[in-house]
Amino acid sequence: MCLARPEREINPHIYQEEAVYQQDCRLNSTCSIFEAFATRWQSYERSNAPLGIYAHHLVKFLSDRTLSVSNIFLEAHADLIKHNSETNQRPLICVDAASKFKLSDSFLSPIHKRVLDLFSQFNTIKKTSFKLDLPQCSSKVTVTIAPYNCILNVLSVTINTGVALECRTTEEGAQIEWIRKDSEQQTLLIHHLQRVKVDHAIFTPFNESKYCIVT
């Protein structure tokens, strides 16, 4: 969707465009996906809505894990019509049998083994484990580094210790997020991996000793 209307002299072809709809007519298919979603250019042009007015309605339903992908768009479509009476603000929506899918469906499910196999072919970060010797612990702890689900620029770091740890980074734009901290295991995520150029380090609050865990 364009958020700015081009002049006819600059782009005359856009005034002649018509939406092309593709339909999957395979009778034996058990599921399919969205094929098209289109509207006229006038629908979402508002100076006070930089993302378009449709985004305001769509965001109301994206976090609802009980809704299928199809129903998310259908609910947003109905909400837009309810609160906007102009006919040119009613998008043309084309959906099919995607109702069995949800945005929260697990990518790592066994039924997606083929997708996982394809994903592993271009993912250069492999799961790695090694021992880390912390003087505060009576024994070495295991550190496991692995890709985080299907997100290419997020790294998961798991440490099997209850010792209070803190992870810091001087990398501009990188982000550290702890997703688990308990007496047995701690897990952190390093976001925006493509921006990381130096080592990240684990710090213990006891003596400020650094333990490099990611290079």
Backbone bond lengths (Angstrom), bond angles and torsions (degrees), N, CA, C in turn:
res aa  C-N    CA-C-N  psi(-1)  N-CA   C-N-CA  omega(-1)  CA-C   N-CA-C  phi
1 M - - - 1.456 - - 1.526 109.91 -
2 C 1.304 117.43 130.98 1.459 121.01 177.10 1.520 109.48 -82.67
3 L 1.328 115.65 139.94 1.460 120.00 176.77 1.520 111.49 -100.93
4 A 1.330 117.14 3.07 1.461 121.04 176.36 1.523 108.08 -141.28
5 R 1.306 116.39 138.44 1.467 120.64 -178.55 1.524 109.66 -87.05
6 P 1.344 117.79 117.74 1.465 119.46 177.40 1.523 110.89 -75.11
7 E 1.310 116.53 150.92 1.458 120.77 177.27 1.530 109.63 -70.04
8 R 1.321 115.51 148.72 1.465 120.32 -178.66 1.526 111.02 -60.37
9 E 1.344 117.66 -36.01 1.455 120.77 -179.07 1.525 111.48 -67.99
10 I 1.332 116.71 -30.85 1.466 120.94 -178.57 1.524 111.29 -79.32
11 N 1.320 116.19 -43.17 1.467 120.46 -178.14 1.525 109.19 -138.66
12 P 1.331 116.96 79.72 1.471 119.36 -177.49 1.524 113.20 -68.69
13 H 1.336 116.76 -24.87 1.469 119.68 -175.23 1.523 112.14 -68.95
14 I 1.327 116.89 -28.91 1.461 118.66 -175.87 1.528 111.57 -65.95
15 Y 1.331 116.17 -24.02 1.459 119.90 179.39 1.533 111.85 -79.14
16 Q 1.315 116.92 -9.11 1.456 120.84 179.96 1.526 112.15 -108.89
17 E 1.327 116.23 -1.46 1.460 119.55 -175.82 1.522 111.91 -71.69
18 E 1.296 115.05 145.35 1.454 122.16 173.19 1.522 108.42 -128.85
19 A 1.315 115.89 140.98 1.460 119.98 -178.73 1.521 110.52 -64.84
20 V 1.319 116.02 135.71 1.461 121.84 177.81 1.516 108.55 -103.12
21 Y 1.312 116.47 123.62 1.458 121.13 -178.54 1.517 109.38 -107.12
22 Q 1.301 115.37 131.90 1.447 120.92 177.62 1.519 109.09 -113.82
23 Q 1.305 116.00 135.04 1.455 120.27 -177.31 1.519 109.86 -125.39
24 D 1.333 114.76 132.02 1.455 120.60 177.57 1.523 108.37 -89.56
25 C 1.323 116.36 112.96 1.465 120.30 -174.91 1.526 112.26 -105.47
26 R 1.328 117.12 21.78 1.460 119.21 179.26 1.522 109.78 -67.10
27 L 1.308 116.38 117.72 1.464 120.49 -175.57 1.516 111.97 -70.91
28 N 1.324 116.91 -26.71 1.452 119.91 -175.38 1.526 113.21 -93.83
29 S 1.315 118.01 1.34 1.459 119.27 -178.07 1.522 109.84 -73.71
30 T 1.332 115.77 135.16 1.465 120.86 -179.38 1.516 111.65 -85.09
31 C 1.306 116.69 -19.71 1.463 119.60 178.42 1.517 108.13 -159.51
32 S 1.295 115.99 162.95 1.452 120.89 176.77 1.519 108.11 -152.76
33 I 1.310 116.72 -173.09 1.463 119.48 -173.04 1.523 110.28 -130.81
34 F 1.335 115.36 -179.59 1.448 120.46 176.97 1.522 109.83 -65.58
35 E 1.303 116.20 133.91 1.453 120.67 -178.95 1.528 111.98 -104.16
36 A 1.313 117.46 -31.06 1.458 118.78 -176.35 1.514 110.59 -158.02
37 F 1.315 115.20 150.16 1.456 121.39 173.64 1.518 106.24 -153.18
38 A 1.300 117.40 111.30 1.453 119.66 -171.12 1.518 111.13 -143.25
39 T 1.308 115.29 162.90 1.450 121.84 176.60 1.519 108.85 -160.68
40 R 1.293 117.28 175.30 1.456 120.74 176.45 1.520 110.33 -80.81
41 W 1.334 116.74 157.14 1.457 120.30 -173.71 1.519 112.60 -63.76
42 Q 1.361 118.71 -26.58 1.466 120.37 -176.55 1.528 112.63 -68.18
43 S 1.306 117.38 -17.50 1.454 120.56 -166.13 1.515 114.73 -61.63
44 Y 1.333 118.13 -37.47 1.460 119.16 -168.28 1.520 113.38 -122.24
45 E 1.324 117.58 15.83 1.456 119.71 -178.42 1.520 110.68 -83.26
46 R 1.328 115.72 103.10 1.460 121.21 176.20 1.517 108.62 -141.93
47 S 1.326 117.75 130.72 1.463 120.88 -178.06 1.516 112.45 -65.91
48 N 1.333 117.77 -25.47 1.467 120.68 -179.06 1.524 112.43 -94.86
49 A 1.314 118.13 8.67 1.469 121.55 178.89 1.523 108.49 -131.78
50 P 1.338 117.79 82.69 1.467 120.65 -174.50 1.519 113.99 -62.76
51 L 1.334 118.26 -23.65 1.462 121.19 178.54 1.520 112.19 -95.96
52 G 1.331 116.67 3.51 1.456 119.90 -175.89 1.517 110.36 90.47
53 I 1.320 117.84 147.50 1.464 119.99 -175.38 1.522 111.89 -70.10
54 Y 1.336 117.68 -21.48 1.468 118.72 -179.61 1.525 111.69 -67.24
55 A 1.339 117.06 -33.85 1.468 120.60 -179.86 1.521 111.09 -60.50
56 H 1.325 116.75 -32.79 1.469 121.03 178.86 1.522 110.84 -61.51
57 H 1.305 117.88 -35.96 1.467 121.66 -179.91 1.531 110.95 -83.61
58 L 1.318 116.47 -38.10 1.463 120.49 -177.77 1.523 111.87 -64.18
59 V 1.325 117.53 -39.32 1.465 121.14 -175.38 1.524 112.21 -65.43
60 K 1.317 118.14 -19.52 1.465 121.33 179.25 1.525 112.18 -66.05
61 F 1.319 116.99 -23.54 1.464 120.16 -171.09 1.528 113.78 -117.89
62 L 1.323 118.40 -6.82 1.458 120.78 -176.90 1.521 113.15 -64.70
63 S 1.322 117.81 -30.35 1.467 120.64 -176.67 1.522 112.95 -88.35
64 D 1.327 117.66 -2.47 1.464 120.80 -179.74 1.527 109.55 -82.25
65 R 1.333 116.40 104.07 1.460 121.15 -175.84 1.527 112.93 -73.30
66 T 1.313 117.46 -9.76 1.464 119.85 -179.86 1.523 111.98 -84.59
67 L 1.322 117.23 -13.21 1.461 120.87 -176.87 1.522 111.00 -91.13
68 S 1.307 116.01 140.01 1.459 120.12 172.54 1.526 108.66 -75.34
69 V 1.335 115.73 167.94 1.460 119.80 178.80 1.525 110.67 -59.42
70 S 1.322 116.38 -42.81 1.463 120.07 179.34 1.515 111.24 -59.91
71 N 1.332 116.38 -46.07 1.463 120.25 -176.16 1.519 112.60 -69.23
72 I 1.338 117.52 -27.92 1.466 119.68 175.88 1.522 109.98 -59.78
73 F 1.341 116.39 -47.31 1.462 120.00 179.42 1.525 111.59 -69.84
74 L 1.312 117.28 -37.24 1.464 119.97 179.57 1.524 111.35 -66.22
75 E 1.340 116.64 -39.99 1.464 120.23 177.98 1.526 110.68 -66.50
76 A 1.321 116.68 -42.30 1.465 120.03 178.05 1.522 110.61 -64.05
77 H 1.312 116.33 -38.60 1.463 121.71 178.19 1.531 110.36 -62.11
78 A 1.338 116.21 -46.22 1.467 120.43 -179.90 1.522 111.28 -66.43
79 D 1.334 116.63 -38.32 1.462 120.42 -179.89 1.519 110.94 -66.57
80 L 1.318 116.75 -37.89 1.460 120.29 178.66 1.521 110.81 -65.12
81 I 1.327 117.19 -44.24 1.465 120.75 179.19 1.526 110.89 -64.27
82 K 1.331 116.37 -37.05 1.461 120.86 -178.63 1.520 111.98 -65.10
83 H 1.323 117.39 -36.57 1.458 121.05 -174.12 1.523 113.41 -104.83
84 N 1.332 118.12 -1.84 1.459 121.06 178.57 1.518 108.58 -134.57
85 S 1.307 115.97 114.30 1.458 120.53 -173.32 1.526 113.28 -86.19
86 E 1.334 117.82 -15.50 1.459 119.34 -178.05 1.531 110.35 -67.14
87 T 1.308 116.21 132.75 1.467 120.06 -176.59 1.522 112.49 -66.63
88 N 1.340 117.39 -30.63 1.462 118.27 -178.16 1.524 112.23 -80.01
89 Q 1.337 117.01 3.67 1.459 120.68 174.47 1.528 111.17 -101.81
90 R 1.295 116.92 12.21 1.458 120.54 178.88 1.525 109.32 -101.61
91 P 1.312 117.93 107.31 1.465 120.31 -175.17 1.516 112.13 -70.49
92 L 1.307 115.16 155.19 1.456 121.65 173.75 1.519 107.23 -89.65
93 I 1.307 117.06 117.52 1.456 120.29 -175.52 1.518 110.05 -114.26
94 C 1.307 115.61 134.88 1.463 121.38 -179.47 1.520 108.21 -126.64
95 V 1.318 117.32 109.77 1.466 121.24 179.06 1.519 108.82 -128.64
96 D 1.342 114.33 163.88 1.461 117.19 177.92 1.526 108.89 -137.06
97 A 1.320 117.51 -131.52 1.465 120.26 -170.37 1.520 113.37 -90.99
98 A 1.327 118.01 40.96 1.466 120.75 179.08 1.520 111.93 -88.09
99 S 1.326 117.73 12.74 1.464 120.71 -173.79 1.520 112.93 -66.04
100 K 1.333 118.62 -17.03 1.462 120.13 -178.85 1.531 112.15 -80.17
101 F 1.340 117.92 -11.37 1.452 120.65 -177.32 1.521 111.29 -98.31
102 K 1.333 115.86 146.76 1.460 122.87 173.84 1.520 108.25 -127.75
103 L 1.337 116.62 155.76 1.457 120.30 179.47 1.517 111.65 -66.32
104 S 1.331 117.02 -20.81 1.467 121.22 -178.68 1.524 112.88 -91.23
105 D 1.334 118.39 3.56 1.462 120.79 179.33 1.526 110.18 -59.12
106 S 1.317 116.22 138.58 1.459 121.32 -177.01 1.520 111.22 -72.46
107 F 1.313 115.07 127.68 1.462 120.94 175.98 1.527 110.47 -71.91
108 L 1.345 116.50 -26.23 1.459 121.56 -175.31 1.517 112.88 -90.90
109 S 1.314 117.68 11.79 1.454 120.71 179.72 1.530 110.25 -63.96
110 P 1.348 117.60 144.99 1.471 120.27 178.67 1.524 113.77 -56.77
111 I 1.329 117.29 -26.33 1.465 119.20 -179.02 1.524 111.43 -70.71
112 H 1.341 117.27 -12.52 1.452 121.24 179.90 1.526 111.30 -104.43
113 K 1.328 117.75 29.77 1.461 120.87 -175.49 1.529 111.69 -59.04
114 R 1.311 117.68 -39.12 1.466 120.03 179.88 1.526 110.57 -62.70
115 V 1.327 117.03 -40.90 1.463 120.39 178.04 1.521 110.15 -64.74
116 L 1.337 116.68 -41.13 1.457 120.72 178.79 1.524 111.30 -62.16
117 D 1.325 116.62 -40.76 1.460 120.47 179.49 1.525 111.00 -63.61
118 L 1.323 116.86 -41.80 1.462 120.54 177.96 1.522 111.03 -66.85
119 F 1.330 115.61 -39.41 1.461 120.40 179.99 1.525 111.13 -62.36
120 S 1.325 117.00 -39.18 1.464 121.22 -177.23 1.524 112.10 -68.12
121 Q 1.330 117.85 -20.34 1.456 120.64 -177.64 1.528 112.59 -71.62
122 F 1.322 117.17 -31.12 1.460 118.15 -179.60 1.527 113.15 -111.30
123 N 1.329 116.86 1.52 1.458 120.10 176.46 1.524 108.75 -89.80
124 T 1.326 117.68 112.41 1.465 121.61 -174.57 1.521 112.89 -83.60
125 I 1.322 118.10 -12.38 1.464 121.30 -179.84 1.521 108.64 -91.09
126 K 1.298 116.50 119.21 1.448 121.48 -179.56 1.531 110.06 -107.20
127 K 1.314 115.57 154.96 1.457 121.28 178.31 1.521 109.78 -65.55
128 T 1.351 116.51 128.05 1.455 122.24 -176.64 1.522 109.72 -135.93
129 S 1.334 116.56 139.68 1.468 121.59 177.06 1.521 109.50 -128.22
130 F 1.333 116.41 144.76 1.457 121.08 175.92 1.522 109.04 -154.14
131 K 1.329 115.73 167.15 1.456 122.37 -178.55 1.528 110.04 -93.74
132 L 1.325 115.35 143.46 1.460 121.90 178.77 1.523 108.39 -126.85
133 D 1.319 117.20 126.87 1.461 122.36 -176.43 1.522 109.68 -94.40
134 L 1.343 117.17 106.80 1.457 122.89 177.29 1.525 108.89 -104.36
135 P 1.326 118.57 122.34 1.468 120.35 -179.83 1.523 112.98 -58.25
136 Q 1.336 118.00 -27.07 1.457 120.88 -178.21 1.523 112.36 -74.98
137 C 1.338 117.59 -13.98 1.457 121.37 -178.49 1.524 109.68 -104.21
138 S 1.283 116.00 150.11 1.460 120.85 179.39 1.518 112.17 -74.46
139 S 1.305 117.39 -15.92 1.461 121.42 179.98 1.519 109.45 -146.07
140 K 1.319 115.40 168.47 1.457 120.03 178.15 1.527 110.41 -69.96
141 V 1.313 115.45 147.79 1.458 120.31 178.07 1.523 108.68 -106.67
142 T 1.308 115.43 157.03 1.462 121.08 179.84 1.520 110.10 -99.29
143 V 1.315 116.04 130.54 1.459 122.45 176.40 1.528 107.67 -112.01
144 T 1.321 116.42 127.22 1.466 121.60 179.75 1.520 109.60 -118.31
145 I 1.313 115.89 123.99 1.463 122.47 179.10 1.524 108.31 -112.43
146 A 1.327 116.81 130.51 1.462 120.14 -176.49 1.521 110.22 -154.45
147 P 1.338 117.76 157.67 1.466 120.11 171.66 1.522 109.53 -61.44
148 Y 1.323 116.18 150.19 1.464 120.12 -179.43 1.519 109.44 -98.17
149 N 1.342 115.32 102.48 1.464 121.64 -178.68 1.529 110.09 52.51
150 C 1.325 117.96 -128.85 1.466 120.13 -177.42 1.521 112.11 -105.26
151 I 1.334 117.52 14.64 1.463 120.77 -177.80 1.521 108.41 -88.55
152 L 1.320 117.48 117.56 1.455 121.52 -171.30 1.523 113.53 -71.00
153 N 1.323 118.63 -29.29 1.459 119.49 -174.53 1.525 113.09 -107.53
154 V 1.331 116.72 27.72 1.468 121.19 176.64 1.524 108.75 -128.37
155 L 1.324 115.51 131.22 1.457 122.17 -179.61 1.519 109.38 -113.18
156 S 1.326 116.51 135.52 1.462 122.33 177.88 1.526 109.31 -101.95
157 V 1.341 116.46 130.83 1.465 122.22 178.23 1.520 108.07 -123.68
158 T 1.334 117.31 119.08 1.463 122.65 -178.50 1.521 109.59 -116.51
159 I 1.346 116.86 129.69 1.462 122.99 179.69 1.522 108.25 -122.87
160 N 1.326 117.35 123.55 1.469 120.19 -176.82 1.533 110.97 -89.55
161 T 1.324 115.60 70.34 1.454 121.60 176.71 1.517 109.62 -149.95
162 G 1.324 115.62 152.44 1.452 120.24 176.62 1.509 112.93 -96.62
163 V 1.351 117.71 -1.00 1.463 121.77 178.46 1.526 109.51 -63.22
164 A 1.316 116.33 134.75 1.464 120.32 -178.57 1.522 110.29 -63.04
165 L 1.312 116.35 121.16 1.454 122.22 -178.87 1.516 110.20 -122.86
166 E 1.311 114.44 154.80 1.462 120.37 176.66 1.514 108.07 -137.74
167 C 1.295 116.57 136.05 1.461 121.00 179.50 1.517 109.40 -112.27
168 R 1.309 115.73 128.67 1.462 120.90 179.88 1.523 109.44 -124.92
169 T 1.315 114.77 154.11 1.452 119.72 175.15 1.518 109.37 -144.54
170 T 1.318 116.07 141.24 1.461 121.51 175.86 1.521 110.90 -96.97
171 E 1.314 115.82 2.93 1.461 120.56 -177.03 1.524 110.81 -73.25
172 E 1.317 116.80 121.56 1.464 120.66 179.75 1.524 110.30 -69.11
173 G 1.316 116.03 126.16 1.452 120.70 179.06 1.504 114.30 96.06
174 A 1.331 117.93 -22.10 1.464 120.49 177.91 1.525 109.53 -75.16
175 Q 1.306 116.66 154.20 1.465 121.25 -176.32 1.521 109.83 -138.23
176 I 1.335 116.05 133.85 1.457 122.55 178.80 1.523 108.89 -108.52
177 E 1.312 116.66 132.72 1.467 121.14 179.68 1.526 109.61 -135.57
178 W 1.344 116.38 122.10 1.458 120.70 174.00 1.524 108.50 -84.01
179 I 1.323 117.04 125.85 1.464 119.80 179.25 1.523 111.57 -111.28
180 R 1.330 116.56 -8.59 1.465 119.26 176.38 1.522 109.70 -155.26
181 K 1.334 116.28 130.50 1.460 122.46 174.75 1.516 108.17 -144.49
182 D 1.320 117.44 110.17 1.455 120.58 175.49 1.524 108.88 -144.40
183 S 1.319 116.88 -170.22 1.462 121.51 -173.82 1.522 113.45 -73.72
184 E 1.326 117.52 -11.88 1.457 120.24 -175.89 1.525 113.98 -116.86
185 Q 1.314 116.90 -30.31 1.463 119.07 -173.47 1.520 110.73 -151.72
186 Q 1.334 115.41 146.01 1.457 121.69 176.46 1.525 108.42 -131.92
187 T 1.320 115.85 137.94 1.463 120.97 -178.69 1.519 109.67 -132.58
188 L 1.317 116.03 132.01 1.460 120.80 176.54 1.517 109.30 -127.12
189 L 1.326 115.17 156.32 1.460 122.24 176.59 1.516 108.91 -115.30
190 I 1.323 116.44 137.21 1.460 122.11 172.85 1.523 106.86 -107.14
191 H 1.337 115.50 109.48 1.465 121.16 -178.55 1.534 110.54 -87.27
192 H 1.325 116.30 163.25 1.467 123.72 177.03 1.530 110.48 56.68
193 L 1.323 115.98 50.95 1.461 121.68 -175.32 1.523 112.17 -59.99
194 Q 1.322 117.71 -27.43 1.456 120.12 -178.41 1.522 112.06 -66.97
195 R 1.333 117.75 -14.92 1.460 121.31 -179.77 1.528 112.61 -95.07
196 V 1.320 117.44 -6.46 1.464 121.02 -175.44 1.520 109.59 -80.50
197 K 1.328 117.22 123.78 1.459 122.17 -178.81 1.526 112.32 -124.00
198 V 1.328 117.63 -12.13 1.462 120.91 -179.93 1.513 108.96 -126.00
199 D 1.353 116.17 172.67 1.448 121.18 179.53 1.518 111.32 -67.39
200 H 1.326 115.36 147.08 1.448 120.99 168.05 1.517 107.34 -100.79
201 A 1.308 118.47 150.45 1.457 121.02 -174.14 1.508 111.38 -131.88
202 I 1.321 115.32 143.76 1.458 122.07 171.40 1.522 108.00 -92.78
203 F 1.329 116.91 134.37 1.456 121.84 179.03 1.525 109.18 -115.34
204 T 1.333 117.47 141.59 1.458 121.10 170.24 1.517 107.70 -101.91
205 P 1.322 118.72 141.05 1.462 120.51 -177.19 1.525 113.28 -77.34
206 F 1.351 117.14 -0.05 1.455 119.30 -175.71 1.525 111.95 -79.59
207 N 1.301 117.66 -46.50 1.462 119.24 -176.53 1.528 112.96 -138.96
208 E 1.336 116.08 14.54 1.469 121.92 178.01 1.534 112.55 60.61
209 S 1.332 118.27 23.52 1.463 120.61 177.13 1.524 109.94 -74.01
210 K 1.304 116.89 139.39 1.454 121.22 -178.02 1.527 110.11 -97.38
211 Y 1.315 115.43 140.91 1.453 120.91 175.69 1.519 108.02 -131.37
212 C 1.299 116.01 107.33 1.460 120.14 -177.57 1.525 109.99 -71.45
213 I 1.331 116.74 128.32 1.458 119.70 -179.34 1.522 112.95 -118.91
214 V 1.321 117.71 -18.04 1.461 119.99 -178.16 1.514 108.82 -133.47
215 T 1.316 117.32 132.21 1.458 120.22 176.79 1.515 109.70 -122.03
